[in-house]
Amino acid sequence: MSEAERLPAGHILFLLAALLLGFWSKIGSVPLFDLDEGAFSQATIEMVDSGNYLSTTLNGEPRYDKPILIYWLQAAAVKTFGFSEWAFRLPSALCASIWLLAVYGFTWSFTGERRAALLAAGSLGLGLMPSVIGHAAIADALLNMLIALTMLDIYRHCVAPSLVKVLRIYLWMVLGFLTKGPVAVALPLLVSLIFYAWQRRPLQWLKAVLNPLGWLVFAAVVLPWAWALYQQDHGAFFRHFLLEHNLGRYENTLQGHGGQPWYYLVWLPLIVLPFTALLPAALWRARKPDPLDGYLLLWFIVVFVFFSFSGTQLPHYLLYGCTPLFILFGRGWRSAPARGWVLLPALLLVAVLGALPWVLPLIHIPDQRVYERGIVALAASSFNWTYYAIAAAALLSLLVLLFRPGTESWRAVLGAGLALGALVWFGVVPVLAAAQQQPVRDAALRAKELNLPVVSYHTFLPSFSVYRGAVTPNRLPEPGELVFVRLDRLQELQDELGKQVTLIPEFNRGGVALLLRPPAPNTPAPGQPSGPASSPVSGSAKSGNPRPS
């Protein structure tokens, strides 16, 4: 059998390791991270509890950030497996796995080389940013999968046109539209237009774009939801989503996520860690007039330029254009740099992560940054012998790869990806979760145990509502209510309540606290019934469904 026909056992084992380590490790054993995981998960809970599967709310307020598809998938997961971190993250892990396998299959199909396919898939699964979003209960793994499927099918259609490929392209685009809106349509149309013009085949592009069956597929998928939602909210979602969260996000800086035209020049080497050393050769290779290399480079450049001039910039936006880089990494496996250079980014990162137990206590944080001080202090105390052992094992593995004779560079960098992935997901992430999210989770469970009305004060950490199992309004606490607050907001809270109000601590760890505003005189003590008309929880949407614990 030729190399293109057989799949060696070692390749199967590596793909399984890349999938498990890159997307599935720890998805059920660390708390949900705020802000995004908590927000998506709480919105899904409110969807399931309310029975309204057309739109979403967050802590009882309309949520216009994203369309509906990721919430449907998360709702299906929690309805099937119960409310748990694993269920919330399941759709992302599945989509990231499909994304990886799609890249592997495409690269093998167009190169005939398993090594190329393995390096392409491995750099995706073990790359730092793809691995993060593949673990996260957010929309980005789903969107990246759909954009990748769209763009790969566009090239397949260019090579061998067929109606089936056209219909698939429209299906992927409309599902992407239901995931994150117009970006899933605009990017493929722009890249394909430029590519077909370069190939001097504009009529073929126009024929595919104007295909009535394709637009029928698009309409058949999106219109039932869009029309039903319009009947429900009279267009409020589309006004806010399209104008504020799409046009407004591109033209203006939202939520403090501003940047500069050079923003992604800084982030690109970090996003593809530990495969950064493969970037120069991949981009240099793509300068050649090979149609596939040209298409991949064009895909990357369009995304890079598009988001470099966006008013709102986040690192993971560039990931929409990194799939072609991973394929270029694979196609250039023979020209990978020498082992010392290719392993240098991983060695530096492992050194930095391994030094964290000694570096964190030395970081100076201003006194007014009480929230951050609490998180860093708790993180510094969370390192244990397991962390040291994993860090030492990762460093030892890299040194073996560096000095072992005969190890090819492309194999060495894949081994480095495995070593770094183990350190990140079994060492760093548990420490970060213990410092940043475990206090939020424990505060929520304490509030649930006290069974009193709860509010938050200028504190947007939505995983608190997830773990408490109820909506948490944002306002000042009334007498007899608990208040969840970041420590850097505590003085502001006390100033608003006045010196005559003494808050009783019920929980205080890391950067957050749960406090009780004592009942007014002549009212029952906390936890005591006040009569048949009283309710143990006010201003919250309780549910009988179990929550992550």
N, C-alpha and C positions, 0 to 999 in steps of 0.2 A: 504493500500500500504506500502511496505517496504521502508526504508530510501533510498535504492539504486534505487528505482523506482520513487520517487517523488522529485520535486525540490521546496522547500519552497519559498514563495514570498520574504522573507527576503534575501535568497541567490541570487535570481534573481536581487533584487535591489542592493545588494553589488557588484555583478559581473558588473552590468552596471556602478556603481560608480567607480569601479576600472578601467574599460576600459576608461571611460570618463576622469577621473582625471589623470590616468596613462599615457594615450597616446593621448588624443584628446584636452585637455585643452590648450588654448592659441596658437594652431598651426597656426592660421591665424592672430594673433594680435601682435606678437613681430617680430622684424626684423630678417632676417637670420643671423646666427652667423658665423663668420670667425674663423678658416680658412675653415673647411670642408664643412659646409652647403653652403657657398658662392661658393666654388670650384665646388661642384656637381651641383649646380643650374646654374651657369654660363656655365658649360660644356653642360648641357642640353639645355640651350638657344641657344648656338652656334650650337648644333646638329639640333634643329628645324629650326633655321634660314638658315642653309646651306643646309638642306635636306639630309645630309649625316648621315644615321642611322647605319653605320657600325663601325665607330670609333668616338672618341671625341677629341675636342681641348679645351684648356683653354687659353683665351686671345690670340687666334690665333695660339698657339703652341700645338703640339700633346700631348695628356694626356694619359699616359700609366699605370696609377695607378690601374685601375679596369677594368674588362670586361664590357659588354654592358647592362646587364639586368636591373640594377637600372635606367640607363639613359632612356631606353625604357619606363619603368613604369612612370618615372617623365615626359617624353615627352608626353605620353598618357594623363597624368593628366593635364598638362598645355594646351595641344591642346583641351581638353574637357572643362576645367574650366577657361582658361586664365592664364596669368602669375601672380602668387600671391604666398605669403608664404604658404597659405593653400594648394595650388595645389602641390607645391614642396614637402611638408611634407606629403601629403596624402598617398603615397605608404607605407611609414614607419609606419604611424598610422594603416593602414589596416593590414600590415604584423605583427606588434606587437600584434594586436587584435587577429589574427588567432593563433599566437604563444601562447597567454594566453589561448584561448579556447581549443587548442590542449592539453595543459598541464592539464587543468581541466578535459577534457574527458578521457585522459589516466589515470590520478590518480583515478578518480571515477571508471573506468572500472576495474582496478587491485586492488582496495581496497574495493569497494562497499560502501564507506563512503563519503557522501557529505561534511562532515567537513574537511576531508583530502583533497578533491579536492578543496574546497574553500580556505584553507590555502595555498596550492600549487600555485593556480592561483593568489591569492591575494599577495603573496610574490613576484611573478613575476611582476605583474602589478604595485604594489606600491613600489617595490624596487627601490632604487635611480638610479642605473646605467641602468637597463632595461627601466625605465621610461624616462631617458634622451635620449637613442637611439631610443625609440619609438616615440619621438617628433621630431627627427632630420632628415633633408633631406639628409641622407647619406645611405650607403649600408648595415649598420650593422643590422638593424631590419629585413630586408629581409634575410640576411645570417643566423641570429640566428633562424628565423622561419624555414628555410630550413634544417639547421643542426638538429634542434629539431625534425622536421617531419621525417628526415632520421633515427635518432637514436631511436625514439619511434617505428617506423615501424620495425626496425631491431629486437627489443625485441619481438614485436608482432609475427614476422615471426619465431623467435626462439621457442616461445610457441606453435604456430599453423602454421606450414609452409604452404605457398600457393604461387602460381605464381603471383597472383594479388599483394600481398605484395612485392614480389621481384621487380616487374615492378615499383611499386610506389617508392621503395627505389632508383632505378636507376634514376627515374624522378626527385626526390628531389635532388639527388647528381648532376645531370647535370645542373639543374637550379642553384644550389649553385656554381658550376664551372663557370657558366655564370655571377654570382654575384661577386665572389671574387677569383676564381681560384682554384688551386689544394687542398687548405686546406679543402674545402667542400667534397672532396673525400678521402683525406689521413686520416683525423680523424676518420670517420666512419669505414674505412677499418681496421685501427689499433685497435680501441676499439673492434670491432666485432671479429677480429682474436683472440685477447687475451681472450675474453669472451667465444667464442666457444671452444677454447682449454681448458679453465677451466672446461667447461661443458662436455668435452670429446666428442665433436661432430665436429671434424675438417672437416670431409667429407661433412657435411651439409653446413658448411661455404664455402668450396671449390666449392660445387655445385652451390651455389648462386652467388659466385664471377665469376664463369666461364659461367654463364647462357648466352647463345647467344642472347636470346630475350632482356635481360636487356641491354647488350651492343648495341644492335640494337636501343633501345630507346635512349640510351646515344648519339649514333652517329647521329640519326635522328634529335635530338634537336640541337646539337652543330655544326655539320659539315656544314650545309648551311651557317651559319654566319661566321664560321672560314674560309671556302673556299673563300667566297666572300671578306672577309677582306684581305686574303692573296693575292688575285688578285689585290686588291686596293693598298696595301702598301708593297707587296713582303716580308711579314713576319716581318716587323719592330715592329709591336705591340707585337707579341709573343716573339721576342728576348728581348725587353725591359721589358715586363711584367714578363715573366717567370724567366729571369736571374737577373734583377735588383730588381724588386718589390716582388719577392717570394724567390728565392735562396739568393739573396743579402740581403733582409730584414731579413732573418733568420740568416745568417752568420755574418752580419755587422750591425752597428748602422746607421740607416737612419734618417735624419732630426732631429738629436739630441735626439731621443727617446730611449736612452740606459738604461740599468738597470742591476740588479744583480740577482743571483739565488733566493735571498730572496725577490725580488721585489713584487711578488704576495702574499707572506705571509703578507705583510703590506697592500696591497690593498684589499684583500679578505674581511676583516671585513667591509670595507667602501663600497664596491660594493654592498653588500646585505643589507645595512642599509635600514630601521630600524629593520631588522629581524636578526641582528648579533647574538643576544643571542641564537638563535635556532641552530647555527652552531655546537657547541660541541655535543649536543644530536644527531643531524642528522648524523654526522660523526661516533659517537660511535655506533649508531644503525646499521650503514651499515657494521660494522665489522662482523655481524652475517652471517652465510652461506645461507641466503635467496637469491635465484637467482636474484630477482628484485633488492633488496638492493645492492647486489654485483655488478650487472650491472651498477647501478646508481653511485656507488662509483668509479668503474673502469672508467667510462666515465669522471667523474670529475678529477680523478688523472691523466689520460693520457693528458688531456688538460692542467692541472696545470703544469705537468712536461715538456711537449712539449714547452710551451711558457716561462717557467722559464729559459730555456737555449737558448732562442732566442736572437740574437744580438739586435733586435729592440723590445722594449716592450712598450705596451700601456695598460692602465687599462681595456679597453673594450675587449681586446683579451681574457681575462679569462672568459668573459660572455659566450663564446661558451661551457664552461663546467659548467655553473651555473644552467642550466635547471634541471639537476639531483638533485642539491641541493634543489631547490624549491620543487621538488616532495618529497624528503626526509623530508623537513620541514613538508609537509602535512601529510606524513605517520606517523610522530611522534607527531601528534597534542596532543595526550594524555599525552606525557611526556615532554611537553613544560615547561621551568623553571617557577618559581614563578613569579607573576606579577611584583614585584619590579625589578627583574633581566631582565625580557623580555622587560620591558618598559624603562630600563635605557638608552640604546643607543638613543632612540627617544628623551628622556628628555634632554640628553646632547646636541644633535644636535639642538633641538629647542632653548635651552638656548644660544648656540653659534650664531644661526641665529638671534634670538631676540636681541642679544647684538650688532649686526653689526653696527647699526646707531651710537653707541658710540665708538666702537672699531676701525672702519675704519679711522676716523680722527687721531687716535693715531699711526697708522702704519707709520714707517719711511721708506721712499723710497729715495734712493740716488739721488742726483741732476741730474746725467746723465741719469737716467731712466725716461726721460720726458714723454714718451708714457704711461708708467704705472702710473706715477703721475697724468697725466690728467684723466685717467680712474677712479682711486680711488677717486680723488677729486670730479668728477662728480657723482660717485656713492654715495658718502657721502651726497651730496646735493639732491639726488633723493628720499630719504626716506620721506614718508608722513604719514598722519594719517591712511590711508588704511593699510600700512605695519604694523604699530603698532597694529592695531585692529586684523589683521590676526594672528600675532605672539601671541598676548594675548589669542585669541580664541584657537589657537593650544595648548598653554601651559595649559589653563584651561581644554581642552578636555583630555589631558594626565593625569592631576591630578584627574579628575573624573574617568577615567578608572583605575587609580591606587588605589583609595580609595573606589570606589563603591563596596559594598559587593556582592559576588556571581559571579563576572565577571571572566569567565575562561581566562586563560593566552592566549590561541590561539585567542580568540575573542578580547582580549585587544590589542594584537600586530597588528591585522588587523585594529582596530580602530586607533591605533597610525599611521599606514601607511596612512590612509585617512587624518588625521590631518596634518601630515608632508607633504604629497603631496599637500594639499591646501596651506600651507605656501610656499613651494618651487615654485609652478607654478603661484600662484597669488600674491606672495610677493617678493621672491628673484629674480626670472627670469625677471620680468618687470624692476626691479632696475638694474640688470646686463645688460639687453638689452639697457636701457636708457643710461648707461654709456659707454658701449663698442661698440654697434652697431648703435644706433640712430645717433651719429655723422657721421659715415661712410655713412649711408643712406642719411642724410641731405646734406652732402657734394656732394654726387652723384646727388641728385636732383638739387642742386645749379649749378653744372656743366652742367646738362642737360638744365637748364633754360638759362644759358649764351650762349649755343649753339656755343662753341668754341672747337677747337681741345684739347684733354686732354691726358696726359700721367701720369704715376705714376713713382715715383723715389724710388727704393729699398723698396717698400711697397707692400707686398703681402696680400691684403685684398680683395679677389675676389668679395665679395658682392657689392663693389663699382661699378663694371662693370654691375652686375645684375640690380641695381637700376638706373644706368645711361642709360642702354639700349644699350650699345655698348662696344666693346672690348677696353681695355685700355692698350696700349703698355707700357713697362717698359724701360724708357730711360730718358735722360736729355730733358727738354723742349726747344723747339725752340722759337724764338721771336713770340709773339702773341698766345702762347699756355698756357693752364692751366696745373698745375702739382699737383697731389694728393700725399701727403707725410705724413708719421708718424712724429711726432714732434721730435723724437730722431734721425731722419735722416735729419733734416732741416739744421743743421750746415754743415753737409757733402755736402748737395746739394748746399748750398751757396758757400762753398769752391771750388767746381768743376766749378761753373758758374763764379766765380771771383767777386771781390768787386765792379766792375763797373756795375754789373747787380743788380738792385733793384727789388725784387719780391713784387708784390702788393697783400695783403691778400684779399681773397674773402670769406673765411670761415675758422674759427678756433674754435674748441670746442673739449673737451675731449682730446684724444691723437692724433688727425689728423688735417690737414690743407689743404686747397685748395688755391693755389696761382697762380697769373698771371704773366708770364714773359712778360713785355711790348713789343709791336711791335717795330721793328726797325724804325728809323726815316724815314719820307716820306712814311710810309705805313698807310693804313686806320686804324682808331681806332678799338679796339675790338668790334666785333659785326657788324661792317660796311662791306658791300660787297666790294670785291676788284676787281670785274669784272666777266664776265660771265663764265670764266674758273675755278673760285675758288669754293671750297667746304667747307661747314660749319664744316664738321668733316673729319679729315684726320687720316689715320692709324687706323680706327675703322670700325667694321662691323655693320652698322646701320640696323634697322629692323622696319617695321611698326607695329609690335606687341606691345601692351601695356605691361608695366613692373609693378612690385609691387610698390605700392605707399601708 
